[in-house]
Amino acid sequence: MEVVKIKKYHPFFVIFLLICFSFSLLGCSINVNKDTNSNFSEEVQTSNFALSIEGPKKVEAGEEFELKGTIKYIGEEELKLLHGESIIRFRIIDEKDNYFDTYEPPLVQTQTNLKPGEKIEIVRNLNEIVKDSRKIIENPGQYEIYAKTTTLIDGEKEFSDKYSDEEAIIKDEIVTESVKIEIKEESSEN
């Protein structure tokens, strides 16, 4: 009878092999090519509001892309807010200082009742919203983009004889810092 020697392995090596085997059975995959910095986010705060903008850092020429703007009320008491129909607008500027905004006249005044902590989110697809946008964003290059609010008015003060029109205005507009994005050459897929 022949004696078979069994080689001993370190316990951590055995555990490592079991974990690897488990992941392969479960179909777990890790995407190492994923770009974790593919989006930007910029925020500015005033005494009563936080305004932010989010979107892609790089876009292919002609590709549709969305921007998200969020305004959060950080005041302490409920507010009756009067503002333009689209409270957040986006502006994109090319290298030659050509620009466009994501709103179209006429602007309609809207009332929103906000409690502390409430948010309003606006998501816009630039290629769908602005008719002239393709003239700008189809051209490769560096662009600046930012979000701004319409004029924000305290609805309680606006309709009160105690306050002037200037006193009713909470903020003429809130504007984020501009963020640079890149429009890349359209890739040719044959």
N, C-alpha and C positions, 0 to 999 in steps of 0.2 A: 504494500500500500504506500502510495506516494503522498507526502505531506505538501499541501499547498500553502505557501506563505501569503498572507494578505497584507498588503502595504497599508500602513496607517497614514491617513491624511489629517491635516490640521483641521480642527472643528470649524474655523472661520471660512476655510476654503470650501468645505462641504455646504455650509449655509449659503455662501455666495453662489455655488452651483445650483442649489435648490431655488434661490430667488431668480436667477437667470432662466431656469427651466420654467418656473411659474409664469414669468412675463411672456415667454415665448408661447406658452399654452393659452394665455389670456389675450394674446394679440396686441399687447401693449406696444406702442411705437412712439418714438420721440422724434419730432421734426427738428433737426439741428439747423436747417436752412431758414427757419422762420425769422424774419426781421422783427425784433422786439421794439425797435424804435421807428416803426413805420407811420406813426401818428404823432401829431403835436397837440398840446393843450396849453392854453394861456388863460389866466384869470386876473381880474382887477376887482378891488373892493372899494366901495364908498361907505359912508356911515350906515346906510340902510340896504344896500344891494351888493351882490357879487355877480359879476358878468363874466362868463367864460365862453371860449370858442374851442372846438375840437375838429380835427380833420386830418387828411393824409399829408405827409411831408413830401411825398413824390407821387406824381400822377403821369400817366402816359398821355401824350398829346391826343386830344379828341375823346379821351376816356371820361365817362361820367363819374363824378365824385360828389360826395355829400359833405356839407359842413353842419355841425351842430352847435347851436348857441343856447346857453342856459342863463337865465337870470333868476337869482334866488333872493327872496326878501329876507333880510337879516335884522329887520327892525323888531321892536318889542311889542307893538300893538297892531291890531288888524288895520289894514290900509285899503281904502277905496282908491284904486290907481286908474288914472286915465292915461291912455297912450295910443300911439298909432296902431292900426289894425295888425300889422306885423311888428311886434314890440322890439324885435332884434333884426338888424340888417347886417349884411356882410358886404365888405368892400374888398375887391382884389385889384392890385395895381401891378402893371407890367414894368419892365426895365426902362421904358420910355415915358413913364408916368401916365400912361393911359389907364383908365380905371372904369369900373362899373359897380353899381350897387345892386343888391338883390331885392329891390322893391320897385313897384310901378305905381305912379300916381293914378287915381287920387288916393291920398291917405285918408282913411276913415278913423275917427276917434272911437276907441273901445274902452269899456270899463271892466276891470278885473278886481275882484275883492281878494286880497292876499292876507293870509295869516302868517305869523312868523315861521320861517323855515320852508314855506311853500316855494315851488319852482315853476317856471314856465320854460319849456324847451321848444326850440324851433329847429327843424331839420330841413335843409334846402339842398336840392340837387342843382348845382349851378348851371348845368347844360339845359335843364328843363325850365328853370325860372327866368333867366335873362336871355332875351332874344339875341342880343348882341354879344353874348358871352363867348360864343365860338370864335368870333373874330380875335379875341384875346387868348383864350385858354387852349386853342389849337396850336398856338405857336410855342415851340420849346423855349425854355429859359427860366430865369428866377423871377418869382413873383412875391409880393407882400400881400398879406391878407389879414384883416382884422374884423372884429364885430363891434357894433355900436347900437345903442338903443335909440328909439324915438324919444321925443321930449316926454318926461314923466311928470305927471301932474297929480297933486293930492285932490281927489274928487270932493272931499268934504270942504276944503277951502275954496275950490273953484266955484262952487255954487252958493257960497256964503257972502253976504254983504260985508262981513267983518274983514275980509282979506282982499288985497289987490291981486290982479292977474299974476304979477311977479312973485308975490308971496305964495301963490298956489303951486308954482313950479318947484318940484322937488329937485330935479336935476335936468338941465337942458339936454344933455345926453351923456351916457357913459360909454367910454371907448376903451377897448383892450389894446395892449401893445400889439404892434404888427408882428406877424410870424412869416418867415421866409419859407416858401414851398418851391419845389422844382417841377416843371412840366418837362418830361423827357421826350425825346424823339419817339414817334410811333414805331413800334417794332413790326418788322415785316415777317409774317408767318405764311409760308407757302405750303 
